[in-house]
Amino acid sequence: MSGWVTVAREEEVPVGGCRLVEVEGTEVALLHLPDGWHAVENLCTHDYAELVTDGHCRLEGAPGREALVCPRHGARFCPRTGRALTPPAYEDLAVFEVRVVEGQVQVRDPRWS
C-alpha cells in the first residue's frame, strides 16, 4: 500500500467500539479505544478466525489494558501492538498505522511505506 486510506468518519465508531474495514484487499480491525485509534489485521494468528465479526469485537480488560479476544479459541492480543498475549496464539498480529485528518479516520500499512 502506498499511502493513507480513509476507512471511516470519527463519529461512526464510538469509544470502545470496533469496525471491520478493508485496506488494499486486507481485512483490518479498526478499534477506537479510550487512548485513541488502533488497527490490526482481522485474522487470529492461531487458526485464522476473524476477530471482528458482524461489526462486533470482544475487548476485555480495564481501559489502557484491553485485550482483543478471538471468538473461536480465546487467544488474546494487545490491540495497540498486535502482540499475542495468551495461547493458543503465539504469533503477533500485523499492525497498521492510524491517523485522523479533519474527522476522517485513515489507515496505512507501514510495511509498504
Sequence and secondary structure as in RCSB ss.txt:
>XXXX:A:sequence
MSGWVTVAREEEVPVGGCRLVEVEGTEVALLHLPDGWHAVENLCTHDYAELVTDGHCRLEGAPGREALVCPRHGA
RFCPRTGRALTPPAYEDLAVFEVRVVEGQVQVRDPRWS
>XXXX:A:secstr
  S EEEEEGGGS TTEEEEEEETTEEEEEEEETTEEEEEESS TTT   SSBTTB EEESSTTS EEE TTT  
EE TTT  B STT  S   EEEEEEETTEEEEE GGG 
